[in-house]
Amino acid sequence: MQAPMSAETTIVVIDDNNGVRRSLRALLESSNFAVADYASAISFLADGPHGDCLIVDVRMPEMSGLELQEELVRRGSTVPVIVVTGHADVPLAVHAMKAGAFDLIEKPLDEKALLDSIRRALASGRLTRNDAAEAKAADEKIGLLTDREHQVLEHLALGQSNKLVAHELGISPRTVEIHRARIQEKMKAGDLSELVRIVRAAGIDLAAASK
């Protein structure tokens, strides 16, 4: 394995063919990407999943590209995977796509198509990481609430007035106002719309909460 020389965006190439790895390294480095390459999925996993985008051959000894994709999903990795395949391996590659791979590119590789796919994968990966970070931050904020504050928040996020929330929960409107003020303070939310955004980022099912 040859490690990247910088902390730039890193593309990881996993292919048991030395020539393919050398060719891809030259292409990617000429496009200003840092590159790490591995001759097998096993050696890549031994280093711990890393990189900003993976280019993975489907058919490899010990562990196939499909098996690697499944293992990455099992580990909760969000790094986008581009599957490279020969014509005979297309059904296997399609299986990898269904398992969560970002794209499928057939050999012989079209350099422009590959670079375009990598750029799309990197953009998708950034969105995924941003969404995950936002969800984590939202969960942490909601975790600061008491059970009652959590109930009040769910009703407020449904667009209910303080009076209706009070009626639904069997408390006074004034108590709802106090809870609302505390919720906004704890969650550092300036208004109701920001509270709603945090609730949605946390993945709370408001439809279920309304029942």
N, C-alpha and C positions, 0 to 999 in steps of 0.2 A: 504493500500500500504506500502511495505517495501522498503525504499530507499537504494541505494547502499552505501557501506561504504568507497569507494575509488574513485579516478578519473581515474581508469583504463578503458579499453574498456567495455562499458556497454551494456548488452543485456536486452531488455525490454520484459517481458512476459505478455501478455494480454489474460486472460482466466477466465471465471466465475467459473471454477471448482477449489476449494481450493487445492484438492489433486494434481491436475496437476501442479498448480503453485509451490507447495512445492517440488514436484519431480523435476521439471525443475530447480528450484533454486539450489537444492542440486547438480544436475548434472553440471550446469554451473559454480557454485562456485568451485567445485572440479576441473574444467578445467581452473581455474584462471581468470574467467570473473567476473566483477562486475554485479550485477543483480538488476533490479527494477521490481516489479510485480504489476499488476492491475487486479481487478476483472471485470472491464468493460472498453470498449473503451471510454465511456463518462468521466470516472475518469481520464484516461490517457490524453485525450485532455484538461481536466480542468487544468492539470499541464503544458500544453504546450508541443507539440511534442518534444521528446528528445531521446537520446540513439544512439548507433552506429548500432544496428540491432534490429528489432522487431520480436517477435514470436507471432503470432496472431491466436486465434481460430476463425473459420469461423462463427459458430453459437453461438451468445451471445445475451442476452436480451438488449433492448433499441437501441443498434447499433451493427450490425453484423460486422464481419471482413471485408466483402466486402465494406460495407458502410464506415468503417474506412479507408480502402485503398483509396477509392474515395475521401474522405475528405483530406487525406494527400496529394494526387496528386493536389487537388484544392489549397492547401496551399503552394504548391511548395516544399514539403519536398523531400529530396533525400535519406533519411534513408531507407535501404533495408528492405523489409518485407517478412518474411517466413510465409506462411499460413499453419496452422495445421487443419486437417479436419477428420471427421469420414467418413466411406465409403459412407453413404447416402448423404453426403454433397459435394461430388466430383464435380458435375456440378457447384455448387455455388463457390467452390474454384477455378475451372478453370476460371470462370468469373473474380475472383479476380486477377488471373494471367494475364489475358488479360488487366486488369485495371492497371497493373504495378507491381504486387507482384514479388519478386525475385524467390521464389521457393514454391513448394507444397509438404507437407509431410503428409501421412495418419497415423491415429492412428490404432493400438497402435504404439507409436513412437519408432523407432530404434535409440538408442542413438548415435551410430557412424555416421549414416546417417545425423542425426540432427546436430551434431558437424561439420561434413564435410561441410554441407550446410551453417552453420553459418560462417565458415572460408572463404568460397567462397563469401558469401554475404559481409563480412567485406572488403575483397580485392576489390570487385566491388565498394563498397561504397567509398573506398579511391580513386579509379580512378575517380569516378564521381565527388567527391569533388575537386580533383586536376584539372580536366578539367574545372569545374565551376570557380575555382580560376584563372586559366590561361585565361579563356574567359573574366572574369571581368577585369583583369589587361590589357588585350589586348584592350578591349573597352575603358578603361580609357586613354591608350596611344593614340589611334586613335582619341579620343575626343579632344585631344590637337591640332589637325591639322585644318588648314583653309579648306574651301571648295575646293580651287584649289589644295592644298597639298593632300587632300583626293583623288581627281581625278588622280593626278600624281602617287600616291601610288598604286591605283588600276591598272593602266597601267603597272607600273614597276613590280608589282606582277605577271602580266601575262607573264613576261619575255621579254617585249618589250625594245628595245634600247632607249637611250635618244633621238636619232634622230627621231625614230618612234613615241615616246610619244609626241614629239614636233609637229610632223605633225598631229597627231590625235587631239591634243588640240589647235592647231593653235597658238603655242607659239614658241620661239626660243630654240634650244638645250641648249644654255647657261642658259636660264631661268629654264629649266628642271633640269640642274645640281644644280642650286642654291636651287630649291625646294627639290631635293633629299637630299642634304646635311642637310637642315633644318629638313626634315622628320626623317632622321637617328638620328639627335641630339635630337629631341623631343621624339622619341620613344626609344632612347638609344639602337639603333641597329647598330652593327658593320659592317654588310654587307647586301646584297640583300636577301640572304637566310634567315636571321633572320627577315627581314621585311616580307617576305612571310609567315614565321611561325606565326608571330603575326596576320597577316591578316586572316589566316586560323583559328587561335584560336578564333578570333572575329566573325567567322561565315559569313564573307563577301562572297557573291556569285560572284566569279570571272567570271563564265560563263555568268552571266547576265551583268557584267561590260564590257565584251568584245563585247557585241552587240551594 
